Amino acid sequence: MKREPSHPLGVPDVASLDTASRGDEPGALVALGQRLFRSLMARAGNPPIEFAMASGRRLYKPPQRAVGRVIFRDVGVLWDVVRHPEVAFGDAYSAGRAIVEGDLLEVLFHLYRTTDEVGAESAKRSWLGLLPRPRDNTLETSRENIHHHYDLGNDFYAMWLDERMVYTCAYYAEPQMSLEQAQVAKLEHVSRKLELRPGMRVIEAGCGWGALALHMAREHGVHVRAFNISTRQIEYAREQAEREGLAGRVEFIQDDYRNVSGTYDAFVSVGMLEHVGTANYRELGGVVDRSLEHGGRALLHSVGRNRPQAPNAWLEQRIFPGSYPPSLREMMDILEPYRFSVLDVENLRLHYARTLMEWLERFEGKADCIAQMYDDTFVRAWRLYLAGCAAAFRASSIQLFQVLFSRPDANEVPMTRAHLYNGEPPVSWRDM
């Protein structure tokens, strides 16, 4: 992973520091870095985490009991973090230059909880007050962004996902559910919200490895066209459709959602909106508008925020390029220009926290194999990603929204949510 370049406005480059300073001996540059770091911690709400250099020099001691300790192995890490807090810390942890003593998930949970209370953007800014900007999602960059993450290799994801390769939030309808059971429950939960019936035509934007499309066709007798721009995922999904004898009812198309054509009884997108970008929300709304029949249902399932704010810079630059979790108000920019009516909003935040913890446990069980496939830096980076996301959902720094909507003249809508839980046909106002 490449490191951030030195700041052009005078922060000293690590390479220019003398040997004594890089070795963490007392000196003016180290003392200055320490003062700037403590200022950064104050802006972050003084999280209950101790920070120190490998030599034992303490950089920051929290006013309350520390839940863990972070060790910077060289002064370069200190200066990098002062310059670019999120990106530099993620890079240093990935490279083994920053060590977390204690439970990584707990340390990150308290960091996110504290920074969120004071306003997360204050801790994201460099010492010059600059915020990193996420990249755009044009047709070309969207393909590059998706390739960066989703085309790492199906063998890699198969090591720690469930047997259906579902890479989105599971739904733990019962506390004792396994990950496999909870993922099937999520597929069914979405299907019931869409009120699927045999013979219906469904369009799915961003289908992953095809689990939802196959479930809808297999369990509800619908015909699905599923779009995705990931080569590896589409190849896998097509193989699964052939293996299950569903190729006649599910068509997997390697193309961008913006090129969807035709009209359908239902529109669904699970886990794609985070990669769309707010600048493209009106265009996405237009795709739904031209695709959805009158009386049809549409559902957007997306990681989100309580309010608009910059995404985690390290996550956006190193793991999910071009990603942005929207607030509910921002999601309305997809619906409002086309007069869609919101029927239901559900937040599955804690379901995703549990899902990520399950993924992390399975990932750790395969860490040695993954290191052989890639390297130790890759393993540490993905450990930080999975633990960080689990901690962020627990801390309520990020949310998981399911928004169900239809056209405003659709009156055949359920009067209650009972059908979501008992599996019975929904009851409309005409039936009461």
HUKA-V776291 format. One record per residue. N is the residue number from 1. RES is the residue in one small letter. SS is DSSP state (a for helix, b for strand, c for the rest). OMEGA is omega in radians with two decimals (* if undefined). Layout:
N/RES/SS/OMEGA + N/RES/SS/OMEGA
//
This chain:
1/m/c/-3.10 + 2/k/c/3.12 + 3/r/c/3.07 + 4/e/c/3.08 + 5/p/c/3.08 + 6/s/c/-3.13 + 7/h/c/-3.05 + 8/p/c/-3.01 + 9/l/c/2.92 + 10/g/c/3.06 + 11/v/c/-3.03 + 12/p/c/3.04 + 13/d/c/-3.13 + 14/v/a/-3.09 + 15/a/a/-3.11 + 16/s/a/-3.14 + 17/l/c/3.13 + 18/d/c/-3.04 + 19/t/a/-3.12 + 20/a/a/-3.14 + 21/s/a/-3.14 + 22/r/a/3.09 + 23/g/c/3.08 + 24/d/c/2.98 + 25/e/c/3.12 + 26/p/c/3.14 + 27/g/c/-3.06 + 28/a/a/-3.10 + 29/l/a/3.12 + 30/v/a/-3.14 + 31/a/a/3.11 + 32/l/a/3.11 + 33/g/a/3.12 + 34/q/a/3.13 + 35/r/a/3.13 + 36/l/a/3.13 + 37/f/a/3.11 + 38/r/a/3.06 + 39/s/a/3.09 + 40/l/a/3.12 + 41/m/a/3.09 + 42/a/a/3.10 + 43/r/a/3.13 + 44/a/c/3.10 + 45/g/c/3.14 + 46/n/c/-3.12 + 47/p/c/-3.10 + 48/p/c/-3.10 + 49/i/b/3.10 + 50/e/b/3.09 + 51/f/b/-3.12 + 52/a/b/2.99 + 53/m/b/-3.13 + 54/a/c/3.14 + 55/s/c/-3.07 + 56/g/c/3.11 + 57/r/c/-3.09 + 58/r/b/3.10 + 59/l/b/-3.09 + 60/y/b/3.05 + 61/k/c/-3.09 + 62/p/c/3.11 + 63/p/c/3.13 + 64/q/c/3.14 + 65/r/c/-3.11 + 66/a/c/3.10 + 67/v/c/-3.14 + 68/g/b/-3.07 + 69/r/b/3.10 + 70/v/b/-3.12 + 71/i/b/3.00 + 72/f/b/-3.02 + 73/r/c/3.06 + 74/d/c/-3.08 + 75/v/a/3.09 + 76/g/a/3.11 + 77/v/a/3.13 + 78/l/a/-3.11 + 79/w/a/3.10 + 80/d/a/-3.13 + 81/v/a/3.09 + 82/v/a/-3.12 + 83/r/a/-3.03 + 84/h/c/-2.92 + 85/p/a/-3.02 + 86/e/a/-3.09 + 87/v/a/-3.07 + 88/a/a/3.13 + 89/f/a/3.12 + 90/g/a/3.13 + 91/d/a/-3.12 + 92/a/a/3.10 + 93/y/a/-3.12 + 94/s/a/-3.09 + 95/a/a/-3.11 + 96/g/c/3.13 + 97/r/c/3.01 + 98/a/b/-3.07 + 99/i/b/3.08 + 100/v/b/3.05 + 101/e/b/-3.04 + 102/g/c/-3.12 + 103/d/c/-3.09 + 104/l/a/-3.11 + 105/l/a/3.13 + 106/e/a/3.11 + 107/v/a/-3.14 + 108/l/a/3.10 + 109/f/a/-3.11 + 110/h/a/3.08 + 111/l/a/-3.13 + 112/y/a/-3.14 + 113/r/a/-3.11 + 114/t/a/-3.11 + 115/t/a/3.13 + 116/d/a/-3.13 + 117/e/a/-3.12 + 118/v/a/-3.07 + 119/g/c/-2.95 + 120/a/a/-3.05 + 121/e/a/3.13 + 122/s/a/-3.14 + 123/a/a/3.14 + 124/k/a/-3.02 + 125/r/c/3.03 + 126/s/c/-3.13 + 127/w/c/3.07 + 128/l/c/3.11 + 129/g/c/-3.09 + 130/l/c/3.05 + 131/l/c/3.07 + 132/p/c/-3.13 + 133/r/c/3.09 + 134/p/c/-3.12 + 135/r/c/-3.12 + 136/d/c/3.13 + 137/n/c/3.01 + 138/t/c/3.10 + 139/l/a/-3.10 + 140/e/a/-3.10 + 141/t/a/3.10 + 142/s/a/3.10 + 143/r/a/3.12 + 144/e/a/-3.12 + 145/n/a/-3.13 + 146/i/a/3.10 + 147/h/a/-3.11 + 148/h/a/-3.04 + 149/h/a/-2.93 + 150/y/a/-3.14 + 151/d/c/3.07 + 152/l/c/3.14 + 153/g/c/-3.14 + 154/n/a/3.13 + 155/d/a/3.11 + 156/f/a/-3.10 + 157/y/a/-3.14 + 158/a/a/3.14 + 159/m/c/-3.01 + 160/w/c/3.00 + 161/l/c/3.09 + 162/d/c/-3.04 + 163/e/c/3.11 + 164/r/c/3.13 + 165/m/c/3.10 + 166/v/c/-3.05 + 167/y/c/3.06 + 168/t/c/-3.05 + 169/c/c/3.03 + 170/a/c/-3.12 + 171/y/c/-3.08 + 172/y/c/-3.12 + 173/a/c/3.06 + 174/e/c/-3.05 + 175/p/c/-3.04 + 176/q/c/-3.08 + 177/m/c/2.97 + 178/s/c/3.09 + 179/l/a/3.14 + 180/e/a/3.13 + 181/q/a/-3.12 + 182/a/a/3.10 + 183/q/a/3.06 + 184/v/a/3.12 + 185/a/a/3.10 + 186/k/a/3.12 + 187/l/a/3.13 + 188/e/a/3.12 + 189/h/a/3.11 + 190/v/a/-3.12 + 191/s/a/3.14 + 192/r/a/3.09 + 193/k/a/3.13 + 194/l/c/3.12 + 195/e/c/-3.09 + 196/l/c/3.07 + 197/r/c/-3.12 + 198/p/c/3.09 + 199/g/c/3.13 + 200/m/c/3.09 + 201/r/b/-3.06 + 202/v/b/3.00 + 203/i/b/3.09 + 204/e/b/3.13 + 205/a/b/-3.10 + 206/g/c/-2.93 + 207/c/c/-3.12 + 208/g/c/3.13 + 209/w/c/2.95 + 210/g/c/-3.02 + 211/a/a/-3.10 + 212/l/a/-3.14 + 213/a/a/3.14 + 214/l/a/3.12 + 215/h/a/-3.11 + 216/m/a/3.14 + 217/a/a/-3.07 + 218/r/a/-3.01 + 219/e/a/-3.04 + 220/h/a/3.02 + 221/g/c/-3.13 + 222/v/c/3.04 + 223/h/b/-3.01 + 224/v/b/2.88 + 225/r/b/-3.03 + 226/a/b/-3.08 + 227/f/b/3.10 + 228/n/b/3.13 + 229/i/c/3.09 + 230/s/c/-3.12 + 231/t/a/-3.08 + 232/r/a/-3.10 + 233/q/a/-3.13 + 234/i/a/3.12 + 235/e/a/-3.14 + 236/y/a/-3.11 + 237/a/a/3.13 + 238/r/a/3.10 + 239/e/a/3.12 + 240/q/a/3.13 + 241/a/a/3.10 + 242/e/a/-3.09 + 243/r/a/-3.09 + 244/e/c/-3.12 + 245/g/c/-3.09 + 246/l/c/-3.08 + 247/a/c/3.11 + 248/g/c/-3.11 + 249/r/c/3.13 + 250/v/b/3.09 + 251/e/b/3.11 + 252/f/b/-3.01 + 253/i/b/3.09 + 254/q/b/-3.11 + 255/d/c/-3.14 + 256/d/c/-3.13 + 257/y/a/-3.11 + 258/r/a/-3.12 + 259/n/a/3.08 + 260/v/c/3.08 + 261/s/c/3.14 + 262/g/c/3.12 + 263/t/c/-2.96 + 264/y/b/3.12 + 265/d/b/3.13 + 266/a/b/3.07 + 267/f/b/-3.14 + 268/v/b/3.07 + 269/s/b/-3.10 + 270/v/b/3.06 + 271/g/c/3.11 + 272/m/c/-3.00 + 273/l/a/3.13 + 274/e/a/-3.08 + 275/h/a/-3.05 + 276/v/c/-3.09 + 277/g/c/-3.06 + 278/t/a/3.14 + 279/a/a/-3.10 + 280/n/a/-3.08 + 281/y/a/-3.14 + 282/r/a/3.12 + 283/e/a/3.08 + 284/l/a/3.08 + 285/g/a/3.11 + 286/g/a/3.08 + 287/v/a/3.12 + 288/v/a/-3.08 + 289/d/a/-3.11 + 290/r/a/-3.08 + 291/s/a/-2.94 + 292/l/b/3.06 + 293/e/b/3.03 + 294/h/b/-3.08 + 295/g/b/-3.12 + 296/g/b/3.12 + 297/r/b/3.06 + 298/a/b/-3.12 + 299/l/b/3.02 + 300/l/b/3.13 + 301/h/b/-3.01 + 302/s/b/2.88 + 303/v/b/-3.09 + 304/g/b/-3.13 + 305/r/b/3.02 + 306/n/c/3.13 + 307/r/c/3.14 + 308/p/c/3.04 + 309/q/c/-3.11 + 310/a/c/3.09 + 311/p/c/3.04 + 312/n/c/-2.98 + 313/a/a/3.14 + 314/w/a/3.13 + 315/l/a/-3.10 + 316/e/a/-3.08 + 317/q/a/-3.00 + 318/r/a/-3.03 + 319/i/a/-3.09 + 320/f/c/3.14 + 321/p/c/3.12 + 322/g/c/-3.07 + 323/s/c/3.07 + 324/y/c/3.08 + 325/p/c/-3.07 + 326/p/b/2.94 + 327/s/b/3.08 + 328/l/a/3.14 + 329/r/a/3.10 + 330/e/a/3.10 + 331/m/a/3.12 + 332/m/a/3.06 + 333/d/a/3.05 + 334/i/a/-2.99 + 335/l/a/-2.95 + 336/e/a/-3.13 + 337/p/a/-3.08 + 338/y/a/3.03 + 339/r/c/3.03 + 340/f/b/3.11 + 341/s/b/3.09 + 342/v/b/3.13 + 343/l/b/-3.05 + 344/d/b/3.03 + 345/v/b/3.12 + 346/e/b/3.11 + 347/n/b/-3.12 + 348/l/c/-3.04 + 349/r/a/-3.07 + 350/l/a/3.00 + 351/h/a/-3.14 + 352/y/a/3.07 + 353/a/a/3.14 + 354/r/a/3.11 + 355/t/a/-3.11 + 356/l/a/3.10 + 357/m/a/3.05 + 358/e/a/3.11 + 359/w/a/-3.11 + 360/l/a/3.13 + 361/e/a/3.13 + 362/r/a/3.10 + 363/f/a/-3.14 + 364/e/a/3.12 + 365/g/a/3.14 + 366/k/c/-3.02 + 367/a/a/-3.12 + 368/d/a/3.12 + 369/c/a/-3.13 + 370/i/a/3.10 + 371/a/a/3.10 + 372/q/a/3.11 + 373/m/a/-3.09 + 374/y/c/3.03 + 375/d/c/-3.09 + 376/d/a/3.11 + 377/t/a/3.11 + 378/f/a/-3.13 + 379/v/a/-3.14 + 380/r/a/3.14 + 381/a/a/-3.12 + 382/w/a/3.01 + 383/r/a/3.13 + 384/l/a/3.12 + 385/y/a/-3.09 + 386/l/a/3.12 + 387/a/a/-3.14 + 388/g/a/3.12 + 389/c/a/3.09 + 390/a/a/3.13 + 391/a/a/-3.12 + 392/a/a/3.08 + 393/f/a/3.09 + 394/r/a/-3.11 + 395/a/c/-3.10 + 396/s/c/3.03 + 397/s/c/3.05 + 398/i/c/-3.04 + 399/q/b/3.02 + 400/l/b/-3.06 + 401/f/b/2.88 + 402/q/b/-3.12 + 403/v/b/3.11 + 404/l/b/-3.09 + 405/f/b/-3.14 + 406/s/b/3.04 + 407/r/b/-3.03 + 408/p/c/-3.10 + 409/d/c/-3.13 + 410/a/c/-3.13 + 411/n/c/3.12 + 412/e/c/-3.13 + 413/v/c/-3.12 + 414/p/c/3.12 + 415/m/c/3.11 + 416/t/c/3.07 + 417/r/c/-3.01 + 418/a/a/-3.08 + 419/h/a/3.13 + 420/l/a/-3.01 + 421/y/a/-3.10 + 422/n/a/3.10 + 423/g/c/3.13 + 424/e/c/3.09 + 425/p/c/-3.14 + 426/p/c/3.13 + 427/v/c/3.12 + 428/s/c/-3.11 + 429/w/a/3.12 + 430/r/a/-3.10 + 431/d/a/-3.01 + 432/m/c/*
//
